[in-house]
Amino acid sequence: MGGLVLVAGVDVQDDRFEVVVWAIGRGEEMWCVDYVVIPADPAQDEEWISKLAPYLQTTFTHESGVELKLSGVGIDMMGHFTHQGYNFVRFRERQKIFGVRGDPTPGQPVSAGSKAQDVNYRGHLVKKGVKLWYVGADTAKDLLFQRLKVRDEGPGYVHFSAGLPAAYYSQLTAEQRVLTSTARGLVTRWVNVNRLRNEVLDCTVYALFVAHRLALHTKTEAAWRIIERKLGIEPRAPRPLPPPDGGSPPVAPVALAPAGPPQPPPRPARRTPKKSPFASEEWSSTL
């Protein structure tokens, strides 16, 4: 598996946490590593500690045998449990656990910045208090659905496990871009037209936010190699580029050694017929 960094998105519902874990690799190639539903009562702060927190400490085994931890998590703060969510993320940002909110404003970057939420007794914002991070939701969905059209493994390709349930895919594709009327005129937006469950899509959007927050989309080949060395993972051989016409992969040209200066043919031994120079090893070595 070329996935080297694990990110997760968490959607908070009335009776559960839903989590989708993605592995990110070179060129933002993605692998769905896990999808889990954790029954819980998010109204209770201790449920976040006893049920969600242990899962976020889970390690996943890379195909090389190395155990990978989550490098970052985005948790939805805009449900019915905003206060409990703030309590959970307040002292966990150093662990790259972010409280997030989707922002449908057109053109917003996937990682669209943050705002402090805590206030002191004077009503002033506490600079080191909890932050709410904004996610360019429509931008992230555009990015995801463009990647779902990529057919060849490599940069931008999205991998799915054979063990994922059908509900996973129906939730991932629950929304569509539709023309809507706004104060600014007609615009297209991502809308859950049929009011289907879409927790998997939301979780994936939050995971993409984390990937951008960690700047995984800007990493160079050298940076990915550093990650591999730190993890003790052998770099994978690069995939051959697909042929432009869809035919057989191109054959690598054979480099021929430059010919050396011509050598005189060897003097024949007495009573030995002279051999043709085209059959001799000396001649062949000059090709």
N, C-alpha and C positions, 0 to 999 in steps of 0.2 A: 504494500500500500504506500502510495506517495504522500499521503496525508501526514503532516508533521506537527501541526498545531491544532489543538482541540478547543472549540468554542461552543457555547450552548446558549439557547434562548429558553426562557421560562414564561409560560402563560399562567396567570392565576385565575382560577375559577372558584365558584362558591364552595365547592366540596372537594377540590383537588388542585394539585400542581401538575402541569403538563410540561415536559422537557424534551427538547430535541437537541442532540449532540452532533456536531459536524466536525470533520477533520478537513483542514485546509492545507493545500500544498502549492507547489509552483504554479504560477499563472492562475491562481485562485481556483484550481481544480478542487472539487469538493466530494467528500464521502459522507453519507449519512451513517453515523456510527451507532446511534441508539435513539430510541423513542420510548418514553416511559410516562405512564400516568400514575401519580402518587396520591392516593386518597388522603385527604387532610381537611382540617377546618382552618382556613387561613385567617379567620377572625381571632384566633388564639396565637399570640406571639410564640408560645412554646412549640406550636406545631411547625413553625418555620425552622426552629432550632432542631427539633427532634426528627423531622421527616425530610425537609428539603435540604438542610445543611449537610447531613451525612451523604446524600446522593451526590452533591456537588464536590465531595472529596473522593469520589470513585476514580479509580485508575482504569485505563483501558490498554489492552496489550496490542502493541504494534506488531506487524507481521515479522519484524526482526526479533521479537521477544522483549523489546524495551517497553516498560510501563509508562504510559503518558497520562498526565493530569490535565484537567481543564485549565487552559491559559486565561480564560475570561468568560464571564456570564452576563447576559442582559436579562433583567427581570422586569416584567410589565408592572407599572405602578398605577395604571389608570383604571383599575377595576373598582370593586367595592372595598378594597383593603389597602388603600394608599398609606394610611398611618402605620399599619403593621409592616408594610413593605419598606417604608422609610426606616423603621426601627431595625429592620434586618440588614439593609445595605449601608446604614450610616457609618459603621466602623469596618466595613469590608471592601472599600474601594481600593485599598492597597492590595487586596487579593484579586483585583480586576473584576469585582462583582458590582455591576452598575444597575441603578434604577433607571428605567427607560420609559419613554412615552413616544408613540408614533405621531409624526407630524406630516399631514398630507399636503402641505404647501408645495406646489409644483417647483421643481428645480432644486429642492433642498438636497444637500449632500447626505449620504447615508449616515455619516456621523456628523450631526449638525450642531454640536456644542451643548453646553449645559447651563443650568441656572441654579443658584443656591436656593434652598427651600427653608432652612431653619431660620428662625428669628429669635432675638433676645427679648428681654422684658420691655425694652424701649421700642420694639417693633422693627429693629434693624436686622438686616440679613446677617447671619453668621457665616463669614467667609469659609471657615473650615467645617461648616456643617454639611448636612446631606445635600447631594446634588441630584438634580433630575436631568438626565441626558435625553436629548431629542434625536429621534431617528427619522430620517427622510424616508418615510414608509413607501410612498409611491416610487421613489427612485430605487429603493431596494427591491421592490416587486418587479419593476422593469428589468433590473439587472438579473434577477432570478429567472424570470420567464424567458429572457434572451438566452440564458445559459441552458435552459431545458431543451432548447432547439439544437444545441451543439451535439453532433452525432459521433464524433471521433474522440477517443480518450486523449486527454492532454489539457492544455490551458482552457479553463472555462467549463470543462465537462463535469456533469453531476452524476455521481454514482449512488445507487440505491441497493440496499440489502434485499436478498430474496425473502427474508423473513418478515418484512414489514407488512402490516395488515392493509386491507383494501381501504379502510377508513383513513389511513395515513395519506393516501394519494388523493382521495376526495376532499380532504381538508386542505391539502397543499394547493389544490387547483380550484378552491371554492370561489375565488373572485375573478373578475374580468374588468377590463377597461371599457368604460361606457361614457357616452357623451352626456354631460350634465350641465345644467344652467346655474350660473353663479352671478354674483354682483358684477364680476368682471367680464361676463359673457359666457359663451359656451366653451367648456373645457372637457378633456377626457380625464377620468379618475378611476382608480381601482375601487370597485364596489362589489359587495357581496349581494348580488341581485336576488338570489333565491334564499337568502338568510340561512345558508348552510353553516355547519360547524367549520371553523377555520383556524383552530388553535395551532395546528402544525405550521400553517403559513405564517402566523404571527411569530411563533417561536423561531422559525427560520429567518424572518426579517430581523429579529433581535440578535440572532447569531451573526448575521451579516454585519450588523452594526458593530459587534465586538471585533469581528475580523478587520473592519476598517479602523476601529479605534486603536487596534494593535498595529495598524499600518501594514497588514499582511499583503495588501494589494500593491504595495510599493517596493517590496523586497526584491533585491537583485539575486542572481544566481549565486553570487559570493555569499550573500546573507543567508540563503537557504543552506549552503554548504556548512556555514558556521553552526546553524541549528542542528544539522546532522551530526557534526563532530561533537557538540555538547551532549547530544543524546546517545552517542556511540553507535550511530547508524551508518552503515556503509552507503555511500552515494549510489543511486541507481543509474544505470547506463541510460543516456538520453534515448527517447523513442525516435525511430527513423521518421523523417517527414513523409506524409502521404504524397503520392504522385499527383500532379496537377490535373491529369485526365482521368483519375480513378482507376488506372490500370495497375500493372505490377509495380512494386517499389523500384525506384531507379537503382541501377547497379553502380556501385562506387567505382570510379575510374582506377585503373591499376597504374601506379607510378612506376615508370621504367627508369632504371639507373642510367645516367648519361654514359655514353660510350667513351672508353678511354682511348688513348692514342693507339694507332694500329701497331701491332707487334709483328715482327718478321716470323714467317713460318719456321718451325724447328728444322734443323739440318737433319736429313734422313740418315739413319744408320746404314752402314755398308751392307749391301745386298738386300736392303729392305725397300720395297716399292714406295714411292712418294704417295702419301695419303692426301685426299681432297681436303683443303682447309675448311670447307663448310661442314665437315663432319667432326672436326677436332674440338676438344674441350677448350683449347686456347682461343679458337675463333668464337665459340659460343659465349665465352666470358666477356667478349668485347661488345656484345649486343646490349 
